[in-house]
Amino acid sequence: MSEVNKPAFAPGNSLEKLCSPAIWAEGPVWLPHKNALVFSDVKGNRMFRWSASEGVSLFRASSNFANGNALDTEGRIVSCEHGRRGISRTEHDGEVTLLVERVDGKRFNSPNDVVVRSDGTLWFTDPPYGIINDEEGYKSESQVIGCYVYCFDPRDGTLSIATSDVQRPNGLAFSPDESLLYVADMSIVDFPTLGRRELRVFPVEGNKLGAGKFFAQVSPGIPDGFCIDSHGNIFCSCEDGVIIFDPQGNQTGKIPVPERVSNCTLGGAEGNELYITATTSLYRIRLASA
């Protein structure tokens, strides 16, 4: 990896705690038209909004245990809801529309994280963590055989299983050119002897994924949510911070965080601010470029 592509931090900058209103903070999404960020408090069943000018405020008092969030191509928030076991969209007038909740007539487990491709398709993961107890959703039996990565096209309602080659899929993100999809597998939590704590990478083939392969091991803890900058550098959550990998899977740095990290996203006016959700709090650190 060339020096010019290595992520660097703005001179004199350090990690800032912006607010700490959550039980389990997750799903940060930057709203460029609002110069603000929205994030979920999964276990608190609510969502918060933060901006530099106004600080933190309640965005949604009852979120159906929303977890991961993303912006669609029209600037609307798309959310993974554990409570309704589906994917919702917040319209520009504030109305919340449930887009998809079933595959072949069966309810999803509990959609966890979502990304939007430039063609408008929604790609999301569906592990069982929102149905194993009542802390992050409603305890229920699984209706599907496994935990998959899905591709949903809201234009015509088509839904495809993109891949089944991840035991417990969680965070996911496209490479800058969208030719690859990276997926976190945290199956070590459920299968201590045979499970994974790794990022996997798949070639994108239409609305499906080709054969996946190992990309990088994540430790300590597990890989949860992550994001990718314009150079292909990956910023991945772990137990004690954010690990930075280059596009070849080499670890090039780490941002220590004093709480367990769940997710992160890039935002700010120039797109070079890394926003990190970690347990109860939202943090920020400025990069020299994105």
C-alpha positions in Angstrom: 0.0 0.0 0.0 1.4 3.4 -1.0 2.0 6.0 1.6 -0.5 8.4 -0.1 -3.3 5.9 0.4 -2.7 5.2 4.1 -5.3 6.9 6.3 -3.7 9.7 8.4 -5.2 11.7 11.2 -5.5 15.4 11.1 -2.6 17.1 12.8 -3.2 17.7 16.5 -6.5 15.8 16.5 -7.5 13.1 19.0 -10.6 11.1 19.8 -13.5 13.1 21.0 -16.6 11.9 23.0 -19.5 13.8 21.5 -22.4 12.4 23.6 -23.3 9.4 25.7 -27.1 8.9 25.7 -27.4 5.2 24.8 -27.6 1.7 26.3 -26.1 0.1 23.2 -25.2 2.6 20.4 -25.1 1.3 16.9 -25.8 2.1 13.2 -24.3 5.6 12.7 -25.4 7.3 9.4 -24.3 10.7 8.2 -26.9 13.0 6.8 -25.0 15.4 4.5 -28.1 17.5 3.7 -28.6 18.1 7.5 -24.9 18.2 8.5 -25.9 15.8 11.2 -25.7 12.2 12.2 -28.4 9.7 13.3 -27.6 6.6 15.3 -29.5 3.8 17.0 -29.8 2.8 20.6 -30.7 -0.8 20.0 -31.4 -1.9 23.5 -33.0 1.4 24.4 -35.4 1.0 21.4 -34.8 4.5 20.2 -32.7 6.6 17.9 -30.7 9.8 18.4 -29.6 12.7 16.2 -26.4 14.6 16.8 -25.0 17.8 15.1 -22.2 20.1 16.0 -24.6 23.1 16.2 -27.3 21.4 18.3 -25.7 18.5 20.1 -27.7 15.4 20.8 -31.4 15.0 20.7 -34.0 12.2 20.5 -34.7 11.4 16.8 -37.2 8.6 17.4 -38.7 7.6 20.7 -39.7 4.1 19.5 -37.6 2.6 16.8 -38.8 -1.0 16.6 -35.3 -1.9 18.0 -33.6 -0.4 15.0 -29.9 -1.4 14.5 -28.0 -0.6 11.3 -28.9 2.4 9.2 -27.9 3.7 5.8 -28.9 6.4 3.3 -30.6 5.4 0.0 -29.9 7.1 -3.3 -32.6 9.7 -2.5 -31.2 10.6 0.9 -33.8 8.7 3.0 -32.7 6.6 6.0 -33.0 2.9 5.6 -33.0 0.9 8.9 -32.7 -2.7 10.0 -35.5 -3.3 12.6 -35.2 -6.1 15.0 -38.7 -5.5 16.4 -40.5 -5.9 13.1 -37.8 -8.2 11.7 -37.6 -6.2 8.5 -36.1 -3.2 6.6 -37.8 0.2 6.9 -37.4 3.5 5.2 -37.9 6.9 6.7 -39.6 9.1 4.0 -38.8 12.8 3.6 -42.0 13.7 5.4 -41.0 11.5 8.4 -43.3 8.6 7.7 -41.8 5.2 8.2 -42.5 2.6 5.5 -41.7 -1.1 6.1 -40.1 -2.3 2.8 -39.5 -6.0 3.3 -40.0 -8.4 6.2 -40.2 -11.9 4.7 -38.4 -14.3 2.4 -40.5 -17.0 0.7 -43.3 -16.2 3.1 -41.1 -16.6 6.2 -40.1 -13.9 8.5 -36.4 -12.8 8.6 -34.5 -13.5 11.8 -33.5 -9.9 12.7 -31.9 -7.7 10.0 -28.7 -6.2 11.5 -26.8 -4.0 9.1 -27.6 -2.6 5.6 -25.7 -0.8 2.8 -27.1 0.8 -0.4 -25.5 0.2 -3.8 -25.5 3.1 -6.3 -28.2 1.3 -8.3 -30.6 1.6 -5.3 -30.5 -2.0 -4.2 -30.3 -2.7 -0.5 -27.9 -5.3 0.8 -28.4 -6.5 4.4 -27.4 -9.2 6.9 -29.8 -11.3 9.0 -28.3 -12.9 12.1 -30.5 -14.0 15.0 -29.4 -11.6 17.7 -32.7 -9.7 17.8 -34.8 -12.9 18.5 -32.7 -14.8 21.0 -34.0 -12.6 23.9 -36.1 -9.5 24.6 -33.1 -7.1 25.0 -32.7 -6.2 21.3 -36.1 -7.2 20.0 -38.7 -9.9 20.8 -37.7 -13.5 21.6 -38.9 -15.7 18.8 -38.2 -18.9 16.9 -36.3 -18.6 13.6 -38.4 -19.3 10.6 -35.6 -19.5 8.1 -32.9 -22.2 7.9 -29.9 -20.0 8.1 -28.4 -16.5 8.4 -27.9 -15.0 5.0 -26.9 -11.8 3.2 -29.8 -10.5 1.1 -30.2 -8.1 -1.8 -33.5 -6.3 -2.1 -34.6 -4.0 -4.9 -37.2 -1.5 -3.7 -38.1 -0.6 -7.2 -39.7 -3.9 -8.1 -39.7 -5.7 -4.7 -37.4 -8.5 -5.8 -35.4 -10.2 -3.0 -32.5 -12.5 -3.5 -30.2 -14.5 -1.1 -26.9 -13.0 -2.1 -24.8 -15.6 -0.2 -25.1 -18.2 2.5 -21.3 -18.4 3.0 -21.3 -16.5 6.3 -22.3 -18.2 9.5 -23.2 -15.1 11.5 -23.2 -12.1 9.1 -23.1 -8.7 10.7 -21.6 -5.5 9.3 -21.0 -5.1 5.5 -19.7 -2.5 3.1 -18.9 -2.2 -0.6 -15.4 -1.4 -2.0 -15.2 2.1 -3.6 -16.0 0.7 -7.1 -18.7 -1.6 -5.7 -17.1 -4.7 -7.3 -16.6 -6.3 -3.9 -18.7 -6.7 -0.8 -17.0 -7.2 2.6 -19.0 -9.0 5.3 -18.2 -9.4 9.0 -18.6 -13.0 10.4 -18.8 -13.1 14.2 -19.8 -16.7 14.5 -17.1 -17.3 17.1 -19.8 -16.0 19.6 -22.1 -18.9 18.9 -19.6 -21.5 17.8 -16.5 -21.0 20.1 -14.5 -23.9 18.6 -15.4 -23.6 14.9 -16.7 -20.1 14.5 -15.0 -17.1 12.8 -14.0 -13.6 13.9 -13.1 -12.3 10.5 -13.9 -10.1 7.5 -14.8 -12.0 4.3 -14.8 -10.6 0.8 -17.0 -11.5 -2.1 -17.1 -10.4 -5.8 -20.5 -8.7 -6.7 -22.2 -10.5 -9.5 -25.5 -8.7 -10.2 -27.8 -9.2 -7.2 -25.7 -12.1 -5.9 -22.2 -12.7 -4.6 -19.5 -15.0 -6.0 -17.3 -17.2 -4.0 -16.1 -15.6 -0.8 -12.7 -15.7 0.8 -11.0 -14.7 4.0 -9.9 -11.1 4.1 -8.7 -10.3 7.7 -8.8 -11.6 11.2 -10.3 -9.3 13.8 -9.1 -9.4 17.4 -9.6 -8.7 20.3 -13.3 -9.2 20.4 -15.3 -9.6 17.2 -15.9 -7.7 14.0 -19.3 -5.9 14.1 -19.9 -2.8 11.9 -17.3 -1.2 9.7 -16.8 1.4 6.9 -14.5 1.9 3.9 -12.9 5.1 2.7 -12.4 6.2 -0.9 -9.0 4.5 -1.0 -10.4 1.1 0.1 -9.1 1.3 3.7 -11.4 -0.5 6.1 -12.2 0.9 9.6 -13.5 -2.1 11.6 -14.9 -2.3 15.1 -13.3 -4.5 17.7 -13.4 -4.9 21.5 -11.1 -2.0 22.3 -11.1 0.3 19.3 -11.2 0.6 15.5 -8.7 -1.5 13.5 -7.6 -0.1 10.2 -6.8 -2.5 7.3 -5.5 -1.6 3.8 -7.2 -3.1 0.7 -4.9 -6.1 0.9 -6.0 -7.0 4.4 -2.9 -5.7 6.2 -3.4 -4.0 9.5 -2.0 -0.5 9.2 -3.2 1.1 12.4 -5.7 1.2 15.3 -7.7 3.8 17.0 -8.1 3.0 20.7 -11.6 3.6 22.1 -12.4 3.4 25.8 -15.7 1.5 25.2 -16.5 -1.6 23.1 -17.0 -0.4 19.5 -20.0 -1.5 17.6 -19.8 0.4 14.3 -18.4 3.5 12.5 -19.1 5.7 9.5 -17.4 8.6 7.6 -19.1 12.0 7.6 -18.5 15.7 8.1 -18.6 18.4 5.5 -15.5 17.0 3.8 -16.2 13.4 4.5 -13.1 13.0 6.6 -14.5 12.6 10.0 -14.8 9.1 11.4 -17.9 8.7 13.7 -17.7 5.8 16.1 -20.5 4.2 18.1 -19.2 2.4 21.2 -21.5 1.0 23.9 -23.1 4.1 25.4 -21.4 6.8 23.4 -20.7 8.5 20.1 -17.1 9.4 19.3 -15.4 11.3 16.5 -11.9 11.6 15.1 -10.8 13.6 12.1 -8.7 12.1 9.4 -6.4 14.1 7.1 -8.5 12.9 4.1 -11.0 10.3 3.2 
